[in-house]
């Protein structure tokens, strides 16, 4: 199955928080170019989080329900 973007984050740490949340719900997630973002941080811009297409709607629901901009802002680097 194809990977699709579920969300885009301002930095690598926010993407990892969302990835961990999805994985606790049994949805495998991938941070696009994870090593690159870890090395260069926010200098490169947005960090895409990917899931399998069949999990997209469920993943969006989980992220919208459990993560808010206020929650993520408290974790920003």
Residue pairs with C-beta under 8 A, 6 or more apart in sequence:
1 52
1 53
1 54
2 52
2 53
3 30
3 50
3 51
3 52
3 53
4 50
4 51
4 52
4 53
4 56
5 32
5 48
5 49
5 50
6 22
6 29
6 49
6 50
6 51
6 56
6 59
6 60
6 63
7 18
7 48
7 49
7 60
7 63
8 46
8 47
8 48
8 49
9 15
9 18
9 46
9 47
9 49
9 72
10 42
10 46
10 47
10 72
10 76
11 37
11 41
11 42
11 47
11 76
11 77
12 31
12 34
12 37
12 38
12 41
12 42
12 47
13 75
13 76
13 77
14 47
14 72
14 75
14 76
15 31
15 37
15 47
15 48
15 49
16 31
17 67
17 72
17 75
18 29
18 49
18 63
18 67
18 72
19 29
19 30
19 31
19 49
21 62
21 63
21 66
21 67
22 28
22 29
22 49
22 51
22 59
22 62
22 63
23 29
25 58
25 62
27 51
27 55
27 58
27 59
27 62
28 51
28 52
28 55
29 49
29 50
29 51
29 59
30 49
30 50
30 51
31 37
31 47
31 48
31 49
31 50
32 47
32 48
32 49
32 50
36 44
37 44
37 47
41 77
42 77
51 59
